Amino acid sequence: MTLLNPTTFSNWLIPHSLEWYAQLGELQQRYEYPWASSLAEPNGESMFDEIVAQTIVGKKVLDVGCGHGEFTLKCSLLAREITGFDVTNHFIQNRLNTARSNASFVVGNTKNGLPFQTNEFDCAYIRKGPTSAYPSLKNVVKKGGAIIGLHPGDALGKELPILFPNLFESTIGTPILNKIKENLANSDFSESTIETVNSTEYFQSPEDILKLRCFGQHPSIYETLTVENLDEIASTFKQHATANGLPITYSRYIVKATI
């Protein structure tokens, strides 16, 4: 049996498009992964979170691409003041009712710039948010301020198209890294670096593979793939899983820059 290609479905939305984010906000009101998995330590996400925690203490901070604001509120315990910025209104509205006194949230699209005052923030971070924000950060973060970014690596899940052909698409080249480099080059920061951190993510069940692929999509896509392909996916999963689950490359780029 050949696995179905979900991108050919009429209601498939391009992941991370504005339409996709709007649908995700309507479906679950949170930017939260629905699959069960565990991450080997150290990994790019935990490393990034530690760097942010060390950077923001007592400062006025901008969180770009804050999603539903869970990490923003966590950081508000360390920051003097923090503002979460995201394109998805459903995420922001969901968080406004539970915001702390030193945390605020603003809706907007980084491709239209950042609607803040010049030198308004001491530092900023982008946690899996848009790389398009980098060129605008120089205008709103003070000279000498730190910029920290976390983005999916191009090697993320590189095994998936091999294990589950047609269900997943292969990445050609390094489009994410190229885009980050392009935006950093247009940012005119005083200095910037990009670190690649690869580790392992263990998926716990065949259903979790489908939840990963269908993240943010209409539920009918997951339902169709479950009916048509779950048995075949389960067979492959069983062949390659370890005691910890199915191991997949977990790749992240960590950006460190100074205004």
Long-range contacts (C-beta under 8 A, 24 or more apart in sequence): 1-229, 1-232, 2-166, 3-164, 3-165, 3-166, 3-167, 3-229, 3-232, 3-233, 4-166, 4-167, 4-224, 4-225, 4-228, 4-229, 5-166, 5-167, 6-167, 6-213, 6-214, 6-217, 6-221, 6-225, 7-169, 9-221, 9-224, 11-217, 11-218, 11-220, 11-221, 12-217, 12-221, 13-216, 13-217, 13-218, 15-215, 15-216, 18-87, 18-109, 20-216, 20-217, 21-87, 21-88, 21-216, 22-88, 22-90, 23-216, 23-217, 23-218, 24-88, 24-215, 24-216, 25-88, 25-89, 25-90, 25-91, 26-90, 27-216, 27-219, 29-68, 29-90, 29-91, 29-94, 30-67, 30-68, 30-70, 30-91, 30-94, 31-67, 31-68, 31-88, 31-91, 32-68, 32-70, 33-212, 33-215, 34-211, 34-215, 35-203, 35-204, 35-207, 35-208, 35-209, 35-211, 35-212, 35-215, 36-203, 36-204, 36-205, 36-208, 37-201, 37-202, 37-203, 37-204, 37-208, 37-245, 38-201, 38-202, 38-204, 38-244, 38-245, 39-199, 39-200, 39-201, 39-202, 39-250, 40-199, 40-200, 40-201, 40-202, 40-250, 41-199, 42-197, 42-199, 43-197, 43-199, 43-250, 43-252, 44-150, 44-153, 44-197, 44-198, 44-199, 44-250, 44-251, 44-252, 44-253, 44-254, 45-150, 45-252, 47-197, 47-254, 48-127, 48-148, 48-150, 48-252, 48-254, 51-148, 51-254, 51-256, 52-125, 52-127, 52-148, 53-78, 55-123, 55-125, 55-146, 55-148, 56-82, 56-123, 56-125, 59-121, 59-122, 59-123, 60-120, 60-121, 60-122, 61-121, 61-122, 61-123, 61-124, 61-125, 62-114, 62-116, 62-120, 62-121, 62-123, 62-124, 62-125, 62-137, 62-140, 62-141, 63-124, 63-125, 63-127, 64-110, 64-114, 64-124, 64-125, 64-126, 64-129, 64-130, 64-133, 64-137, 65-110, 65-126, 65-127, 65-128, 65-129, 65-130, 65-133, 66-91, 66-105, 66-127, 66-129, 67-91, 67-128, 67-129, 68-94, 68-95, 69-94, 69-95, 69-99, 69-103, 69-105, 71-127, 72-103, 72-105, 73-98, 73-99, 73-100, 73-103, 76-100, 76-102, 76-103, 83-116, 83-121, 85-110, 85-114, 86-129, 87-130, 110-136, 113-139, 114-139, 114-140, 116-140, 119-143, 121-145, 123-147, 123-148, 124-148, 125-149, 125-150, 126-150, 126-151, 126-255, 128-152, 131-176, 131-179, 131-180, 131-183, 132-183, 134-180, 134-183, 134-184, 134-186, 134-187, 134-189, 134-255, 134-257, 135-183, 135-186, 135-187, 137-187, 137-259, 138-187, 138-188, 138-189, 138-259, 141-259, 142-259, 143-259, 144-190, 144-258, 144-259, 145-258, 145-259, 146-256, 146-257, 146-258, 146-259, 147-189, 147-192, 147-255, 147-256, 147-257, 147-258, 147-259, 148-254, 148-255, 148-256, 148-257, 149-180, 149-253, 149-254, 149-255, 149-256, 149-257, 150-252, 150-253, 150-254, 150-255, 151-176, 151-180, 151-252, 151-253, 151-255, 152-176, 152-251, 152-252, 152-253, 153-177, 153-196, 153-197, 153-198, 153-251, 153-252, 153-253, 154-251, 155-196, 155-198, 155-249, 155-251, 156-249, 156-250, 156-251, 156-252, 157-212, 157-248, 157-249, 158-249, 158-251, 159-247, 159-248, 159-249, 160-209, 160-248, 163-236, 163-240, 164-209, 164-233, 164-236, 167-209, 167-213, 167-225, 167-229, 167-233, 168-213, 176-253, 177-253, 180-253, 180-255, 184-255, 184-257, 187-257, 189-257, 189-258, 189-259, 190-258, 190-259, 191-257, 191-258, 192-255, 192-256, 192-257, 192-258, 193-255, 193-256, 193-257, 194-253, 194-254, 194-255, 195-253, 195-254, 195-255, 195-256, 196-251, 196-252, 196-253, 197-251, 197-252, 197-253, 197-254, 198-249, 198-250, 198-251, 199-249, 199-250, 199-251, 200-247, 200-248, 200-249, 200-250, 201-247, 201-248, 201-249, 201-250, 202-242, 202-244, 202-245, 202-246, 202-247, 202-248, 203-237, 203-245, 203-246, 203-248, 204-245, 205-237, 205-245, 206-230, 206-233, 206-234, 206-237, 209-233, 209-237, 209-246
